[in-house]
Amino acid sequence: MKNFSNTYIFLYVSALVLIIAVGLSVVSIGLKPKQEANKQAEKAQQILKAAGYNVERTQAIALFESVAKPYPQNGEREKYAIRCADGTTGMVVSLSGKGLWGAIWGYAVLSSDNTTIKGVSFSHKSETPGLGAKISEDDFTQRFVGKKLYDENGQFVSVRVMPKGKYGDVKEVNRVDAISGATITSRGVDAMLSKQLLIDNR
Amino acid sequence: MKKYLGPLSKDNPILVQILGVCSALAVTAQMKPAVVMALSVTVVCACSNFIISLMRNTIPPRIRIIVQLLVVSFFVILVDQVLQAVLYDVSKMLSVFVGLIITNCIIMGRLEAFALSHKPFPSFMDGVMNGLGYGLVLVIVSFFRELLGSGTLWNHPVIPQSMYNAGYLNNGLMILPPMALILVGTLIWIKNAKLGKAK
């Protein structure tokens, strides 16, 4: 094995770090506009999905601009008025919360009287594939369609996400089944809905 | 060609070298992420093996781990950035794995054990084969976990509704990590019984 001097080692690492740093920065700056465009399109696609539309990401922005318009904001949450796929109008409420490993977020489309969920879509940064990551799949989001935010006495209960068999006295129209094996992520969705749909209904 | 095939059976990274077990537990609840993870590890392992092998005579031994880590992270970040811009859907599937690839012991293990002392082409092949050997185990484990745990394969339901109506239930234990460990253990057992113990 060759013997390397300290100067050599120092220069070697400095040069390597410099090359890698410059290389990655150039790549990152060069690709940024495309990455941002992808993110915007994905957001539009997500909102449209909650409203019942099924579009490719490439067409999402155009369709979004034709059916949705920003709603006057009186809080920090983004809202949009949207014409849903079934022809009715609804309001899009943006949601954000935390899952097991990182952020989760999503959009809920409420009926015009703000009492019924017409559709939801969820995304996540880094939930476990096959477990928590299932919140973004149709199988889970379809469970929310038609659920009510209020009980029969007019009390706000949100839509609870509850493990099977542990419903307490929450009625069927006010809850959906949690994902088994993904307790923390399910609780995150539950907390996100309970907190953020209430503010928007005051 | 034959000398490169070891990682697929008698020198398998997971079953014999016991490398990369942590990610094998994390991503095998369903087949799709398992395959994506296997492909990304193969690409990163092959490319970093190749580059480290090219540099092997200039790397001072005292800081070789640091140099390896730099090269591996460079590749992983580069691949991630390009995917985010060009193949956004693939990147969404991969996002959670990026961190896991950098820390995957197979990559560092192969750099240390092979690339530092071999020529670039054999090193590249070694990376590819170890990635595939890793993938093979991931696919087998995720096949059983998804089938028995969720009743689906590649997200398509395969267990007929009539079975559920007759009282069949998915095995919830299958989608939790301990079951992956038990399946990997079973595979090691089968492998040892068929091919003899690792020396």
Boltz contact constraints between the chains, C-beta under 6 A:
constraints:
  - contact:
      token1: [A, 1]
      token2: [B, 61]
      max_distance: 6.0
  - contact:
      token1: [A, 4]
      token2: [B, 60]
      max_distance: 6.0
  - contact:
      token1: [A, 9]
      token2: [B, 60]
      max_distance: 6.0
  - contact:
      token1: [A, 9]
      token2: [B, 63]
      max_distance: 6.0
  - contact:
      token1: [A, 16]
      token2: [B, 70]
      max_distance: 6.0
  - contact:
      token1: [A, 20]
      token2: [B, 70]
      max_distance: 6.0
  - contact:
      token1: [A, 20]
      token2: [B, 74]
      max_distance: 6.0
  - contact:
      token1: [A, 24]
      token2: [B, 77]
      max_distance: 6.0
  - contact:
      token1: [A, 27]
      token2: [B, 81]
      max_distance: 6.0
  - contact:
      token1: [A, 28]
      token2: [B, 81]
      max_distance: 6.0
  - contact:
      token1: [A, 31]
      token2: [B, 81]
      max_distance: 6.0
  - contact:
      token1: [A, 31]
      token2: [B, 85]
      max_distance: 6.0
  - contact:
      token1: [A, 34]
      token2: [B, 85]
      max_distance: 6.0
  - contact:
      token1: [A, 35]
      token2: [B, 84]
      max_distance: 6.0
  - contact:
      token1: [A, 35]
      token2: [B, 85]
      max_distance: 6.0
  - contact:
      token1: [A, 38]
      token2: [B, 88]
      max_distance: 6.0
  - contact:
      token1: [A, 126]
      token2: [B, 96]
      max_distance: 6.0
  - contact:
      token1: [A, 129]
      token2: [B, 27]
      max_distance: 6.0
  - contact:
      token1: [A, 129]
      token2: [B, 33]
      max_distance: 6.0
  - contact:
      token1: [A, 130]
      token2: [B, 29]
      max_distance: 6.0
  - contact:
      token1: [A, 130]
      token2: [B, 30]
      max_distance: 6.0
  - contact:
      token1: [A, 131]
      token2: [B, 29]
      max_distance: 6.0
  - contact:
      token1: [A, 180]
      token2: [B, 172]
      max_distance: 6.0
  - contact:
      token1: [A, 181]
      token2: [B, 175]
      max_distance: 6.0
  - contact:
      token1: [A, 181]
      token2: [B, 176]
      max_distance: 6.0
